[in-house]
Amino acid sequence: MSKQLATKVKAIITGATGMVGEGVLLECLSNNNIEEVLIINRKPSGFQHPKLKEIIHKDFQDFSSIESQLKGYNACFFCLGVSSVGMKEVEYYKLTYTLTLHVANTLVKYNQDMTFCYVSGASTDSTEQGRMMWARVKGKTENDLTKLPFKQVYNFRPGAIEATKGQKNVLSYYKYFSWLFPIIKLFAPNAVVKLKEIGVAMINTVTKGYEKQILEVSDIKTLAAR
């Protein structure tokens, strides 16, 4: 790639009290290429580590009071998200598109050398015209993130996600359906991805880069193996 890639990573992670964010955080804390991790949460994560800093901040639509603490980072792993189940489009749009773009616009003001990784989802609609509300909103979020002047933007589209052993924050459905993952992987290997693979792939976007901005499950696995 033409751009000079980083050898060491100072990362901001959002959503670390959720399943995906916690899995990515665990990979960052154990990876030698990570120098520092800042997590921004609405509630304490319970994690302590020499690399780790934590900011408790309630309003992700207004970062003005903490902007000075967001400078000097070269990666953001954006793992914050909500389910669209039972939600009207206007509310989902605010909590998905508006919130994500606010955080991204704040970060890019101070960190134009940053790689921004956004956790989207399989079947996200890049045309923004499809029938599924959540897929249209995610598609617009992906599209507008790529227009921001970050060094790099990557949109991750995992399918079913296999948690990391020992995680504290695991979605309730996972406890009942995780036994199916070996069967699913047997018949559809690119339908399931490990959280470890997501975390490693995100780190590798910063240090190694990737030729696509949209990463489906097969891309995530390929990048994680590099």
C-alpha positions in Angstrom: 0.0 0.0 0.0 1.2 3.5 -0.7 0.5 4.8 2.8 3.0 4.3 5.6 1.5 1.9 8.0 2.0 2.0 11.8 4.2 -0.5 13.6 2.7 0.2 17.0 -1.0 0.9 17.7 -2.7 3.2 20.2 -6.3 2.3 19.9 -9.6 3.7 21.1 -12.4 1.0 21.6 -16.1 1.7 22.0 -18.5 -0.9 23.1 -16.1 -2.7 25.4 -18.9 -3.7 27.8 -20.6 -5.6 25.0 -19.7 -9.0 23.5 -17.9 -7.8 20.4 -16.1 -4.9 22.1 -14.9 -7.1 25.0 -13.6 -9.7 22.6 -11.7 -7.0 20.6 -10.4 -5.5 23.9 -9.0 -8.9 25.1 -7.1 -9.3 21.8 -5.7 -5.8 22.1 -4.5 -6.3 25.6 -2.7 -9.5 24.7 -1.2 -8.2 21.4 2.4 -7.0 21.4 1.7 -4.4 18.6 -0.7 -2.6 20.9 0.9 0.1 23.0 -2.1 1.7 24.6 -5.9 1.2 24.7 -8.5 3.7 25.6 -12.0 2.5 26.2 -15.0 4.8 26.3 -18.0 3.4 28.1 -21.2 4.5 29.8 -20.4 2.2 32.7 -17.2 0.7 34.2 -15.9 -2.3 32.3 -14.2 -3.9 35.3 -11.0 -4.4 33.4 -7.6 -3.4 34.7 -4.4 -3.6 32.7 -1.1 -1.6 32.4 -2.0 -0.7 28.7 -5.6 0.3 29.6 -7.2 3.7 30.1 -10.9 4.1 30.7 -13.3 7.1 30.3 -16.8 6.8 31.7 -19.0 9.0 29.5 -22.8 8.9 29.4 -23.6 10.9 26.2 -22.0 9.6 23.0 -23.8 12.3 21.1 -21.7 15.0 22.8 -18.0 14.4 23.3 -17.1 18.1 24.0 -16.1 17.5 27.6 -13.6 14.7 26.8 -12.3 15.8 23.4 -8.9 16.8 24.8 -8.4 13.1 26.0 -9.0 11.7 22.5 -5.8 13.0 20.8 -2.8 11.0 19.8 -4.4 7.7 18.8 -3.9 5.9 15.4 -6.8 3.5 15.6 -10.5 3.3 16.6 -12.2 0.0 16.8 -15.9 1.0 16.9 -17.8 -2.0 18.4 -20.7 0.0 19.8 -24.1 -1.0 18.4 -27.8 -1.7 19.2 -30.2 -4.3 17.9 -32.9 -3.0 15.6 -35.5 -5.4 17.0 -38.6 -3.5 18.1 -37.1 -0.2 17.2 -38.5 2.5 14.9 -36.3 3.7 12.1 -35.9 7.2 13.4 -34.6 5.9 16.8 -32.3 3.2 15.2 -30.9 5.9 12.8 -30.1 8.1 15.8 -28.4 5.4 17.8 -26.6 3.9 14.8 -25.8 6.5 12.1 -26.0 9.7 14.0 -24.0 8.5 17.0 -21.3 6.7 15.0 -20.7 9.7 12.7 -20.6 12.0 15.6 -17.9 10.0 17.3 -16.0 9.6 14.0 -16.1 13.3 13.1 -14.8 14.1 16.6 -11.9 11.7 16.3 -10.9 12.7 12.8 -10.5 16.3 13.9 -7.6 15.3 16.1 -6.3 12.1 14.6 -6.2 12.2 10.8 -3.5 9.5 10.9 -6.2 7.1 12.4 -7.5 3.8 11.0 -11.2 3.6 11.8 -12.8 0.1 11.9 -16.5 -0.1 12.1 -18.4 -3.2 13.1 -21.4 -3.4 10.7 -23.0 -6.7 9.8 -23.5 -9.4 7.2 -26.1 -8.3 4.6 -25.6 -4.6 5.1 -27.1 -2.7 2.2 -24.5 -0.4 0.5 -27.2 0.9 -1.9 -29.2 2.3 1.1 -32.3 1.4 -0.9 -33.2 -2.1 0.3 -36.2 -3.3 2.2 -34.5 -4.1 5.5 -34.4 -1.0 7.7 -31.3 -1.9 9.7 -29.3 -2.8 6.6 -30.1 0.6 4.9 -29.0 2.5 8.0 -25.9 0.4 8.4 -25.1 0.9 4.7 -25.4 4.7 5.0 -23.2 4.6 8.0 -20.5 2.6 6.2 -20.7 4.8 3.1 -20.4 8.1 5.0 -17.6 6.8 7.2 -15.5 6.1 4.1 -15.9 9.8 3.1 -14.2 11.1 6.2 -10.5 12.0 6.0 -9.2 9.2 8.1 -6.0 7.5 7.0 -8.0 4.3 6.5 -11.6 3.2 7.0 -12.7 -0.5 7.2 -16.2 -1.8 7.6 -16.4 -5.2 9.2 -19.4 -7.4 8.3 -19.3 -10.5 10.6 -22.0 -13.1 10.4 -22.5 -15.3 13.4 -19.9 -14.5 16.0 -18.1 -17.1 18.2 -17.2 -15.6 21.6 -13.8 -15.8 23.2 -13.5 -18.3 26.0 -13.9 -16.6 29.4 -15.7 -13.5 28.2 -18.0 -11.8 30.7 -20.3 -10.1 28.3 -22.0 -12.7 26.1 -25.3 -12.2 24.4 -28.1 -14.3 25.9 -28.7 -16.2 22.6 -25.1 -17.4 22.5 -25.6 -19.6 25.6 -28.4 -21.5 23.8 -27.1 -21.6 20.2 -23.3 -21.8 20.5 -23.4 -25.6 20.2 -24.6 -25.1 16.6 -21.4 -23.3 15.5 -19.4 -26.5 14.6 -22.3 -27.7 12.5 -22.7 -24.3 10.8 -19.0 -24.1 10.1 -19.0 -27.6 8.6 -21.6 -26.6 6.0 -21.1 -22.8 5.7 -17.5 -22.0 6.9 -17.9 -18.3 6.0 -21.0 -17.9 8.1 -19.2 -17.9 11.4 -16.2 -15.9 12.6 -14.4 -16.0 15.9 -14.1 -12.8 18.0 -10.4 -13.5 18.2 -10.2 -13.3 14.4 -12.1 -10.0 14.4 -9.8 -8.5 17.0 -6.6 -9.6 15.3 -7.9 -8.5 11.9 -8.6 -5.0 13.3 -5.1 -4.7 14.6 -3.7 -5.9 11.3 -5.6 -3.2 9.4 -3.4 -0.7 11.2 -0.1 -2.5 10.9 -0.6 -4.4 7.6 -3.5 -2.8 5.7 -6.0 -4.6 3.5 -7.0 -4.2 -0.1 -10.8 -3.9 0.6 -12.7 -1.4 2.7 -15.6 -3.8 3.2 -14.6 -7.0 5.0 -16.9 -10.0 4.9 -16.2 -13.1 7.0 -13.8 -14.6 4.5 -11.8 -11.3 4.5 -11.7 -11.1 8.2 -10.3 -14.6 8.4 -7.8 -13.9 5.7 -6.6 -10.7 7.4 -6.4 -12.3 10.8 -4.1 -15.0 9.4 -1.6 -12.5 8.0 
